């Protein structure tokens, strides 16, 4: 039986949800996936940091109502968050990076990933910053150190668009994509279609937990732009930077715009897209588009995400699923760990042969 020691960097909703799954699903994973997960360290800006070589009880981590600096009460704990020490010195096989996204330079998450890979530790992350801004460097660093850098959850939460395109659609020749890659903006557009004005729809999204106190990244398309960069670079072989992707959000749309679209049997969606031209160049964009009802993305409602992959051999293939949610995003981390485990098993098989 394989046991992977993991260190959680950030203990907000996503890593806390992963700890919840570990507390309840380890026996199932052991039976069905061939491994268990053991939390040996956690670091969090609010709670502090703790290292326990023998492992921390996942249920206690989740259920204890720690106050600020609360990890300092635990054996091996400190009231201060020391991410660098945790990442470099904790006896972890895998670093699970789930801190906030910095769209400007990706820090501190880029450094978190770099420290881990340089230390010979695998990295799984849901953070868009390191993937959009430093993926090539981090993938090269992972290869040089014989570990893996996995980031399925950086685009559509637990919905496996990257792995689906690269593994299941291998050979289908993806030429481009267009997608609804932000659940908040999609929810807001749906409520505006029902007659709400933009500000009221955003307020409702905030009340329901879909939108942050500052919804700018969602409604102005900045979140989608990072995801377009990730998908374009990963699936189309591009080397785009965020500033090279044109970006326009939904804040200028009015209820009358949506009413006019409905009268024409269409609806507005915020679409992130990229296409590879005949000469190999890749261009990306984010903008509201009026889609006819028969378009595969037109019927995607609420906080759901979807992406249509344009392929040479199959035409358009559309993947739909949750683009947010604590458990859903934690599943993306699990799927990355499964990929690490399967790669390890494949290497062992080749070496045995």
Protein Blocks (a to p, Z undefined) as FASTA:
>chain_A
ZZdddddehjafklmmmmmmmmmmmmmmmmmnopacddfbdcdfknopaddfkopafklm
mmpccdehklmmpghiafbdcfklmmmmpccfbdcddbdddfknopaklmmmmmmmmnop
acddfbfklmmmmmmmmmmmmmmnopacdfkkmmnomacfklmmmmmmgoklpabdcddf
bfklmmmmmmmmnopafklmmmmmmmnopacfblmlmmnommmmmmmmmmmmmmnopacd
fklpccddfklpcfklmmmmmmnopaddddddddddfkopacdddddddddfklmklmpg
hjbdcdddddfklopadddddfbdjklmmmmmmmmmmmmmmmmmmmmmmmmZZ
